Amino acid sequence: ISLGTKSYQGMLLRGFANINRDGDVTIGQALFAGDSGRVTGSVDGFGNGDIIRHMGYALSASADSTGEIQIYFNPDNTWIEKG
C-alpha cells in the first residue's frame, strides 16, 4: 500500500491502513486483491484468468465518512490464478 502519491514517500509492507473496498465485509474477514487492484472480501467477483492475492483482514465492517474501512495489511507471498 502506498503511503503517499510519490514513490519516495514509502510503501506499507505490513501494518494497519484505511482503504476503499469493493463490496461488504465483516470484521475479521480475509481480504483479497486482484490484478485490477480492487480489494474485496470474496474471490467470487474475479474473472477467469485473474491473479488473486490474500491481502490481510478487515478490522471494521462499515465504511467511515470517507468510504474507507480499516484493515490489517499482511499480504501473502503466494497467489492463485482463477480458472
VENMO-V548315 format. One record per run of one state. SS is the DSSP state (@ for helix, = for strand, . for the rest). FROM is the first residue (numbers start at 1). TO is the last residue. Records with the same first field share a line. If there is no record, write none. Layout:
SS=FROM-TO, FROM-TO
This chain:
.=1-1, 3-6, 10-10, 12-14, 21-29, 35-38, 41-50, 59-67, 74-79, 82-83
==2-2, 11-11, 15-20, 30-34, 39-40, 51-58, 68-73, 80-81
@=7-9
